[in-house]
Structure formats: structure tokens, C-alpha cells
Amino acid sequence: MEDLRQRIGRTRLPRALEGGGWELGMDDNYLPSLLAYWRDGYDWTRKEKELNRYPQFTCEIDGLTIHFFHIRSTRGGAMPLLLTHGWPDSFLRYAKVFPLLSDFDLVVPSLPGFAFSTLPPKGFLNNAEVAGIWHRLMTEVLGYKAYVAAGGDMGGGVTRYLAANYPQEVRGIHLTDVGFVRQLVETPDEKLTPAELSYKRRANEWTRMEGAYINIHSTKPQTLAYLLSDSPAGMAAWITEKYHAWSEWPLLAMDDILDCLTLYWMTNTACTSIRAYHGNTFTLPPLGTFDVPTAFAAFPHDVLPAPQEWIERNYPVIMFTEMPHGGHFTALEQPEAFAENISQFIHAIS
């Protein structure tokens, strides 16, 4: 922490642009205030104590060290619930719902390259490969015969591969997004419904204005890694701008942002976490169909929400909920609503 504070104190900020704001990236006013609080007011030990109330473990699977929370319910025979995060977050996406989901056995792993989980020698994994590791964690390491899986962002992708590849053990899945729907973007306009055409136009505009980070993460992650590993201000700008763009921003406190940034900084994994984009862009196999019961919670401020009609046509949805508030970071932004929604689903299929 002392080294971090010293590095923040030596930050050389760029010259502020006229107008400022978030339109061209990180806000010139917000970042200095974030850095000042990170250096002089933020208390990481508060978060450490909070997290260390819950049992955490590591195990070795396929030569990887996998870190995970395993929080057993006091109820006998509780359903195991596997929660998978995405980028640019971590297991912290779900930390606020740990006490709210005590009816279930919670398993919350860190994706390979995030927090305390390692990458393989090739330097990346894709969502399908992670699904295989997660299934072994649940069935071989922890001994569960069946479980429910949930996730958003990359975690949603991993969850869908679990449903497709392990339908006997996966009793149901809960999703908060389905990612970028390439099928709709590549379909001729005349074959789309009005809702689908609206999505296609929004997706093309989003890719043009917001999607540059995907190309960088996918093709040149190691170049960016030097910035993310060496400069707290650079890492903070790269990640915080996404939290602002993808969330219902007023729901996130500065401590929420700094918890994320500090975990990345202390573990030096802001640089390795982005390697997943390379794996998912260049090595991801096709996702097969599945008939595992599926719930979908649509948060209004999420990134490019897919049309409900398309989701219900392509997934075996038994429960679709339009959430009143929240964005891409779901349980971090709206923990009570998220916990209630996923609990309703699990009780419905149990």
C-alpha cells in the first residue's frame, strides 16, 4: 500500500482538455479525485476484513491454481450455486450478495488470470475451456452431483458453455446478458424484426464508438499490460471508464471502484485478466444448443441488451425479468434485487 501511495503521488496527469467529461474517455475531473482518495483516504484493510469472513481456497486443476470462495449454507441439502464474474471486475461483483444467498452453497471462483487464479503457459483460456475447469471444480474437487450456474459478461459465456456441455449436472442457469449477438448484426435488415433491427443499429454504433478496447485486448494485450502493471493512474483510467460507461453510475460508490482497482493492483492481474479476450476472439468453439432451464435478468443500463424476443427464441427461458435499476455489474449495483431474482429462479426449479 505504501508503494501504491507513492506511485499515485508521482502521477503525471495529461493536460486537461477543454470541456472535459466522459465523451473522449476518462473524465479529467473524476480521475484526480479518485486518485487523491485512493492515496489519502481509502482503506483497503476494511475490504480485506470483510472478505476474509468467508472461507476461501485454492486448488490445482490442469496445472492451474484456481482461487474460489466456498460458502456453505447452514441448510442441509442446499443447492450449490456457481457464480462467475467477467471483466473488468472480479469475484467482488458478487461479494455484496454473499450474506443474501445463504440458502445456497455458494462457489465463487476467480477466472484464470484474475486475482489469485493463474493462467496456463500458453497465456490465455477461452470460455469453453474455463467451463471445463469449473465443472471439475464443482464435481471432482467439491463433490457436487448437480448445481446451478450463473454469470454475466465472460461469466455469462462460461455459464452457457456449462449448460451446453454438462446438462446432466447443471440443473439451471441464470444469465444477465448474452454478450454481442453477432448473428443479428450479420443478418440482412429485411430479415429482422423491428426490435432486432434496432439492436443491430445500436450494436454497429457501439462497436464504432466503444469497441476499440476489444481489439486491443484481443490482438495486443501484452503492449497494454505494461501500462496496467506499472501505473496506478493508467490502470485506474482504463478500468474506471468502463465502470462508468457500463453501469447505472450513481449506484456505484468510489469505494466500489477502488476495491476493484486495489485487488487488480495488489495481485498484478489487470494485465493478465485481459488475455481472456484473445482466447475468446480466436479460439472459442461454437456454442451448442441446450435445454437447461434458463432465467434471464435484464438490467436496464447494461451494455447492448439483446431483444427479449430473440433471447426467448434462442434460449430455454422459463423466467425473464426486467429489472428496474442497474447495469452491467448487476449484483455489485443492485445486490438485493439480484439475490431475490436468482433465489426465485432456484426455488422454482428445485
N, C-alpha and C positions, 0 to 999 in steps of 0.2 A: 504493500500500500504506500509506503514512503517513496519508493521508486516511482510509482504511478503518479503520486502528487508532484514529485519533482519534474517529471516529464510534462505534466499538464502545465506546470508553471513556466516551462520553457517554450510553450506553444508559440509558433509564429503564424498568426492568422492572415489570410489573404485580405487584400484591400476590399472593403465593403462596396458592393455595387449599389448604384442609385436605385431606390425603390425597394430593394431587399425582398423579403417574403420568401415563399417556398417555390415560386414558379420555376426557377432555374436550378433547383436543388436545395441544399441545406440553407435554412434561414440564417442570415447574418446576425440576427439579434438573439435567436434562441440558443445557438451553439455556445457563444461566450458565457451565457448564464448557466447552461448545463455544465460546462467545464469548471466554472467557478464553484458551483455547488459540489461537483464531484471531488474537487480538490479540498474544499474547506468545510463542507457541511455533511456530506453523505457518509452514512455509517454502514459499511459492509458487514460488520460483526452482527448487526441486527438480523440481516438475512441469513447469515451462517447459523445463528442460533435457531431461527425459525425452521430452516430446512433440516437441521440436524436433530430435530424432534422426531423425524421419520426415519425408519430403517432403510439404509442404502447398502448396496452390494456391488461387487464386480464379479464377472465370471469370464472364462475363456471359451470362445466358440469360433471354430475355424481359424485359430491363430489370432483372433481379435480379442481385445479386452473390452467387454461391454459393461457399462455402468447402468444401474437401474435402481429405482425405488421399488420396494415390495412392501406394501402397507396392507396387512391382513385385517379383514373385518372381524369384529367381535361376534358376529353372527355365524353360527355353524352352517356349513354348506353354501357360503356366499358365492355368487357368480364372480369369476375372475374378469377384470376389465383392463384391457391393454390400451394405454393412451400413447399416441405417437405425435410428436411435435414436428415443426418444419423449420424453415429459415425465414427471417434472421432471429428466431427465438431459440428455445431450448426446453428442457423439462419445466422451466419456470412458467411456461404457458399454462400449466395445469396446477401449479403449486397452491393457488388460492382455492381450488376445489378439493384438495386432499381431505380436509375435515368435512366437506359437504357430501362426499361419496362413501361414507363409512359403511354403507350397506353392502359394499362390494370389496373383493380383494383387488387392490389397485397395483398394477405393474406399469411403471412409467420409465422406460429406458431412454438413454441419450443416444441419438443417432450416431453411427460411426463418424468420427471426425469432430463431434460436438462434445463439449465439456470433458468428461473423463473416459469417453469411448474412443478407441483408436481406429485408424484406417489400415487396410491391408497394404502390402508392399507396392501394389500397382497404383495406389494413391486415390482410389475412388471406389464407390459401390453405387449401384442403381437401386431403385425402389423395390424391384422384384428380388434382388439379392438380399436386401435388408429384410424383406418379408420372410425369406427362408431362415434367416438368423433369428428373427423374432419368434417364429414358430418353434424352433428348437429351444429357445429360452423358455417359452411357456410350457412346452410338453416334456422336454428332456430335463432341463435344469430345474424347473419348478414343479414338474409332475402333474400339470393340469390336463384333464381329459378333454375339456371343452372350455371355451372362453368367448367373450365379446370383445371386439376390437373397435377403436375409434381414433379419429385423427383429422387434421386439417393441413393444408399445404402439402409438403412432402409426406407428412404423416397420413394424409388422406390417400395419397398414391400407394403407400405401403399397405394401408388398410384394405384397399381394393384388391391388391395382389394376394393378400391373405385370404380374402373371400373367394377369389378365383382359384387359388391353388390348394387351399386346405378347407374345403366346405364341410367336411365331416366334423372337424373340431371347432370351426368358427361358427358360433350359433347366431350371430348377427353382427352388423357393422353400423356405426354411427358416423356420418360424414358432415362436414361443414362447408365443403367446396368440392368441386371435381376438376379443378385446375383449368388450364387453357383448352377449350374444346376445339381442337384443330379440325375435326370433322365438319363443324358448322362453318368455320372460316373458309374451308376449301370447297364448300358446296355452292353451286351457282345460285344467284339470288332468286331466280324464278322457282326454285325448288324448296325455298324456305318459307316457313310461316312468318307472319309479321313479327312475332317475338324473337324468332331465330334470326331474322334479318337485322333486327335492331341489335342483337348480340354481336353479329358479325361485324357490323359497322363500328360498334364500340370497341370490339376486340382489335380491329385493324388500327383504330386511332390510339388505343392504349399501347399497342406494340410500337407504334411510331414515336409516341411521346414518352413512354415509361419503360420500354422493354430493353434498353441498352444494357442494363446490368446482367440480363440473362446471357447475352452474347459474350460479355467479358468473363462471367463466371464459367461459362461452358468451354471457351476456347483458350483463354489466357489467365486462368486462376492464379498461377504462380507469380505473375507480374504484380497483380493486385495484392497478393499475400504479403509482400514486403511492406506496403503501406499499413495493412491491417495489423501486422505484428509489431511495428516499430513506433507508430504514432497514435496515442490515445485520441487525439483530436481527429485524425484521419479516420480511424475506426468508428468513432462516435458519429461523424458526419455521414459516413457510408451507410451505417445501420439505422441511425435515428431518422433519417429522411424517409426510410421505408416504413417505420412505425407511424410516422405522420401521415404518409400517403395511403396506407392500407387500413387504418383504424378509424374508429369514431374518436378522434384525437382527444377531446375533453375527458374521456373516460380513463385515460392513462395518466398516472402521476409521474413526476420526474423520477421518483424512486423506482417505479416500474422499469423505466428506460435504463437507469443506471444499474439496477440489479442485473439486467441482461448484459450490458456492456462490461460490467466488472467480472461476471462469470467468464465471458469470452476472453477478457484481458488476462485474468489470473491463470487460465488454462492454455492460453495462446492458441485458441481454436477458431477465432474469427477467420483465420487463414485456411484452416483445413475444412471447415464446415462448407465452404462454397464449392469444394470438389464434387459434391453430390450432383451439381448441375452438369458437370462434364459426363458423369456416369449416366444420368437420365437423358441427356441430349443424344449421346452417341451409342449407348449400349442397351437401352431399355427394350425388352421384348414386348410384343403385343400383349395387351391385357385381354384375357379370355372372358367370356360371359360367365355369369354366376347367378344363382337363385337364392343366395343367403339373404334373409330378411334385412332390409336396409332402412335406416332412419336418416332424414336429412334436415338439418337445422340451418336455415338461410339467414345469415346476419346481413342487415341492410347496407352496411358500409364496407362489405368485403370487396375484394378485387374481382372485377368482372363476373358477377354472379350469373351462372348459366340459367336459361329459361326453365321454369318448373316443368313445363310440358315436355321438354327434352329429357330432363332428369328422370321423370316418371316413365317415359317411354324406353329409356335405356338401362334403368336400374330397377330391381325388385323392391320399390319403395312401399313400405307399409305405413309410414308416418312421415309427413312433410310439415315442417313448422316454419312459418315466417316470424323470425324473432323481431321484437320491437326496436332493439338497440344493439349496437356492437358492430365490429368489423372483423378483419382477418384473424385477429388474435383471440377471438372467441372467449375462452374461459378466463383469460387474463383481463379482458374488458368487462365481461358480464358473468362472473363466476356463479352467482346464484341461479340465473336463468339457464346457463349451460348445464349445471348439475341437475336441475329439475328436469330438463328436457331429456337428458341421457338416462336418468333414472326412470322416467315414464316409459321410455323405449324398452329398457331391460326388463322391467316388470311386465310389460306387455308380451314379451317373447319367452318369459321364463315359465 
